């Protein structure tokens, strides 16, 4: 399973490479690729403490997801084993024919 991050700048979710390295440089656990390019162009550096917190949160969410049990199997369609006891259920065509004959 891979780590999914949320961009601090735009709020979008992104899935960086497993090695956290893009072909043109390191991946950021704080910013998506678009925001990372914009921040680097503006000369803003990533806060190392914020990056560590983002990595720890993503790893904790991944561990929590792995520890959850698989979805429970759906209950099969089970019909009642005996006919209904109401009077209305017996008043159908079958009940009328038996009284006539």
C-alpha positions as CSV (number, residue, x, y, z in Angstrom):
1,X,0.0,0.0,0.0
2,X,1.1,3.5,-0.8
3,X,1.0,6.7,1.3
4,X,-1.5,9.3,0.3
5,X,-0.9,12.9,1.3
6,X,-3.0,16.1,1.5
7,X,-1.5,19.3,0.1
8,X,-1.2,22.0,2.8
9,X,-1.5,24.8,0.3
10,X,-4.5,23.7,-2.0
11,X,-6.0,20.9,0.1
12,X,-5.8,18.3,-2.8
13,X,-4.9,14.7,-2.2
14,X,-1.9,13.3,-4.1
15,X,0.0,10.1,-4.4
16,X,3.8,10.6,-4.7
17,X,6.2,7.9,-5.8
18,X,7.1,5.2,-3.2
19,X,10.7,6.4,-3.0
20,X,9.4,10.0,-2.5
21,X,11.6,11.1,-5.5
22,X,10.4,12.6,-8.8
23,X,12.6,12.5,-11.9
24,X,13.4,16.2,-11.4
25,X,13.9,16.2,-7.6
26,X,12.5,15.0,-4.2
27,X,8.8,14.7,-3.6
28,X,7.3,16.8,-0.8
29,X,5.0,15.3,1.9
30,X,3.6,18.8,2.4
31,X,2.8,20.1,-1.1
32,X,1.5,18.6,-4.3
33,X,3.6,18.9,-7.4
34,X,1.9,22.0,-8.7
35,X,2.2,23.8,-5.3
36,X,5.7,22.5,-4.8
37,X,6.8,24.1,-8.1
38,X,5.1,27.4,-7.3
39,X,6.7,27.5,-3.8
40,X,10.2,26.7,-5.1
41,X,9.8,29.4,-7.9
42,X,8.8,31.9,-5.1
43,X,11.8,30.8,-3.1
44,X,9.8,29.4,-0.2
45,X,11.4,26.3,1.5
46,X,9.5,23.4,3.0
47,X,9.3,23.3,6.8
48,X,11.2,20.2,7.9
49,X,9.0,19.7,11.0
50,X,5.8,19.9,9.0
51,X,7.2,17.4,6.5
52,X,8.0,14.9,9.4
53,X,4.5,15.4,10.8
54,X,2.9,14.8,7.4
55,X,5.0,11.6,6.8
56,X,4.1,10.3,10.3
57,X,0.4,11.0,9.8
58,X,0.4,9.2,6.4
59,X,2.2,6.2,7.9
60,X,-0.3,6.1,10.8
61,X,-3.3,6.2,8.5
62,X,-1.7,3.4,6.3
63,X,-1.1,1.3,9.4
64,X,-4.7,1.9,10.6
65,X,-6.1,0.9,7.2
66,X,-4.0,-2.3,7.2
67,X,-5.1,-3.2,10.7
68,X,-8.9,-2.9,9.9
69,X,-10.6,-6.2,9.2
70,X,-11.8,-6.9,5.7
71,X,-15.4,-6.0,4.8
72,X,-17.8,-8.4,6.4
73,X,-19.4,-10.8,3.9
74,X,-22.9,-9.8,2.9
75,X,-25.7,-11.8,4.5
76,X,-27.2,-14.2,2.0
77,X,-30.9,-13.8,1.0
78,X,-32.8,-16.1,3.4
79,X,-36.5,-16.7,2.9
80,X,-38.7,-17.6,5.8
81,X,-39.0,-21.4,6.4
82,X,-42.7,-21.3,7.0
83,X,-45.6,-19.5,5.4
84,X,-47.0,-16.3,7.0
85,X,-49.6,-16.7,9.6
86,X,-51.8,-13.8,8.7
87,X,-55.3,-14.3,7.4
88,X,-54.7,-12.0,4.4
89,X,-51.8,-14.2,3.2
90,X,-54.2,-17.3,3.0
91,X,-57.0,-15.4,1.2
92,X,-55.3,-15.7,-2.2
93,X,-56.5,-17.8,-5.2
94,X,-55.2,-21.1,-3.8
95,X,-57.4,-20.7,-0.6
96,X,-60.5,-20.0,-2.6
97,X,-60.1,-23.0,-4.9
98,X,-59.7,-25.4,-2.0
99,X,-63.0,-24.2,-0.5
100,X,-64.9,-24.7,-3.7
101,X,-63.8,-28.2,-4.5
